[in-house]
Amino acid sequence: MKRKFIAALVIAWALTPASLFTQAGFAPNPTGAPVAAPVAPVTDPTTIRDEFLGHFRSSSRKISELARVMPAEKFSWAPGEGVMQVGEVYMHLARYNFMYLDENLGIAPPNGFDYADIESLRDKDRVREIFEMSVRHVNEQVGALTGARLDEETELYGRTVQGWAVLLQLISHMNEHVGQSVAYARMNGVVPPWSR
């Protein structure tokens, strides 16, 4: 039985038109066997920008949802001495949302907002308000960046990089703290709304 099944698979593969392989991302080689076709590199920085925005919206939505369901009294909770508190994590994210655009891309925060000391805030309503403001700022400002602007060189942690690398750093930073925030929520018996 097993031999018949294998033989049927070999015959089906041999009879499959080459056009199906090329449509599925495969191209026949000289022996007729399919090989993976090369993937074209992404060279358009606006493609990177749009991919970033998709990830950013997903991650910031998770933080927004956690901030909404976390009880107000838990915004001062931390899992141990010297570790960031719940509200501090959310404000840390907001601060860096403003900071990366301001310091590394030359995009000032809205209405001259001073983000320097926001990490000390613990009032749930104020924390949520500022976090949402930072999310809107990133969405609006990054969405308007042109390919030329994203290709311009800038400084990031002492390195010369292109503007799009700042976006990569921003989303990497955010996702690190999304994981932290999920852990904080579960340690306090709060189920992340998207995982119910």
FENKA-V254038 format. One record per backbone hydrogen bond with DSSP energy under -1.0 kcal/mol. NH is the residue of the N-H (numbers start at 1). CO is the residue of the C=O. If there is no record, write none. Layout:
# FENKA-V254038
nh: (NH/NH)
co: (CO/CO)
This chain:
# FENKA-V254038
nh: (5/6/7/8/9/10/11/12/13/14/15/20/22/23/24/25/26/27/29/32/35/37/47/48/49/50/51/52/53/54/55/56/57/58/59/60/61/62/63/64/65/66/67/68/69/70/74/75/77/83/86/87/89/90/91/92/93/94/95/96/97/98/99/100/102/103/104/107/112/113/118/120/121/127/128/129/130/131/132/133/134/135/136/137/138/139/140/141/142/143/145/150/151/154/156/159/161/163/164/165/166/168/169/170/171/172/173/174/175/176/177/178/179/180/181/182/183/184/185/186/187/189/190/195/196)
co: (1/2/3/4/5/6/7/8/9/10/11/17/18/19/20/22/21/35/33/29/27/25/44/44/45/46/47/48/49/50/51/52/53/54/55/56/57/58/59/60/61/62/63/64/65/66/71/72/74/80/77/75/85/86/87/88/89/90/91/92/93/94/95/96/98/99/100/101/109/110/115/117/118/123/124/125/126/127/128/129/130/131/132/133/134/135/136/137/138/139/142/146/147/161/159/156/154/152/150/162/163/164/165/166/167/168/169/170/171/172/173/174/175/176/177/178/179/180/181/182/183/186/185/192/193)
